[in-house]
Amino acid sequence: MFDPGGARPTAGGAAALARLDELVAAATSLGDVVAGCGGWSGGQRSGALRRLDRLAGALATVRSGLLVAEQRSQGSVGPGDRDFIATRARMTRTGLGEARREVRQAETLTALPAVADAVGDGRVPLPHLDALARVTATAGDRATTELARPETQARLVRMAEQQSAREFGASAARLVASFDPETLERTVEAQRRERFLVLSRQPDGTHLKGRLDHLSAEVLRTAIAAAGQAPDGDRTKAQADADALVAVAERAIAGTAGVRARRTSPGGQLLPDAAQDAADARVSGVSNRPTVSVLVPVETFAELRAAQQRREAGDEGGWRPVEPAVLEDGTPLAMSQLARMLCDSEVGRIVMSADGVPLDLGRTERLYTGQQRRAVIVRDRQCAWNGCDVPAAYCEVHHIRWWDRHQGRTSVENGVLLCSHHHHVVHQLDLDIVRLSRPPSRGPMLGDPARYRFATRGGRCVSAPPGRAAPPGDAAQPGVCTPPGGGGPPREVALVGVDVPPGDGSPADTLFEDPPAHRAADLVRGRA
């Protein structure tokens, strides 16, 4: 080992090495102990796995301190290594990507001691740590300062205890973006600078290689999905996506004559337009033109306007901290991206209320409209089955009170977002679904999706958020089946439109306040 510092061994180091040797020996001997685990009870195997998960977190916490100290000392960096990450990749033979991930996690644990404690005792799983480390690696100085606060770290731990790894990563990214909009702007600009697309003609075909910023990728993904090319017995999903990309290009070559903006009523609602429906169908292959949806908190919308007014007055102070607009999968957008989308988009306002946009079609329609589906997505964000993180794009809207059995209404409050598998499970097991009341929160309005409890007709809980398997006083939503013992006043969660409330108060002052009933989340639908 190349050690320019020439540090001498210490008694503390020797003791630690001895204990680690004992730990390795004990772990190795466990192989013989668990060889017969097939004969254990299910509870014993589950208990063993939980302990191993906790042990992995504890070891990751211990290793983080060693990695950061070794990185700072540069004691193991050899003459041929570019940096400590290269050294770690060489020593472990795992490659630069794995070494970089390992060091990134170690730096996060060192910077966030409360999170490190939660990882060490098993409350924050390692995939959640990896998601957080990816976010903090690009955080600016302002966000780093906010993340170091004990209350922020406690909030991150609570989020990790309630959310899947993918959902937690998106929530953490929104939180960091709300602390430091300027860094998000720089990150987006860096993504834009690195964009490229290369078509390389080879003997075996033409190869495509490229990189896009997240918003541009969402536009492309939406267009491909709208092309209507699905995998079947003759082609894989990757082949179907390739066919869809060609179909999108063919339609672009054919032109988009006849496409125009939809007519709206004085209240901002879309009017029936049979001619435009036909034109849309010719261009996109579906009766509704494909859209890219962006969720915009009302304070963010107001800050966008206020910032434009400040710039016109000569103030170049930048953006104030507000919760960022996000794509449907939770990816935060820079304010400049939002401003560009608003130049050529339809804007619909959605709030926690039951007045305004006609989202409730009653018993006359069984299928959910695109507008209703978007409202359900705003509330549920992904498959509502606890622990499932299938994105909303691959989910279906299920009637909580069944259409055929209970005469359930086709309304937002009677809908729940489920992936195909869990939609099948709900029908197969004949499950009741209860939308749980949201606990008091000071988090961003778009931060937490709705939570649900799934139970059999006999009341046995099948799926519920941690700690909420059978609370006696949980409130169900309007029109939702309430299990025996449930009660409490229902909470309005239908999502409809109101105007942005006037006022010149600082959005940062209300960002983390409990959202009142009239606060809106604007749904910006950019044409794909």
Secondary structure, 3 states (H helix, E strand, C coil): CCCCCCCCCCHHHHHHHHHHHHHHHHHHHHHHHHHHHHHCCHHHHHHHHHHHHHHHHHHHHHHHHHHHHHHHHCCCCCCCCCCHHHHHHHHHCCCHHHHHHHHHHHHHHHHCHHHHHHHHCCCCCHHHHHHHHHHHCCCCHHHHHHHCCHHHHHHHHHHHHHCCHHHHHHHHHHHHHHHCHHHHHHHHHHHHHCCEEEEEEECCEEEEEEECCHHHHHHHHHHHHHCCCCCECCECHHHHHHHHHHHHHHHHHHCCCCCCCCCECCCCCECCCHHHHHHHHHHHCCCCCCEEEEEEEHHHHHHHHHHHHHHHCCCCCCCCCCCCCEECCCCECCHHHHHHHHCCEEEEEEEECCCCCCCCCHHHCCCCCHHHHHHHHHHHCECCCCCCCCEHHHEEEEECCCHHHHCCCCCCCCEEEEEHHHHHHHHHHCCEEEECCCCCCCCCCCCCCCCEEEECCCCCEEECCCCCCCCCCCCCCCCCCCCCCCCCCCCCCCEECCCCCCCCCCHHHHCCCCCCCCCEEEEEEEEC
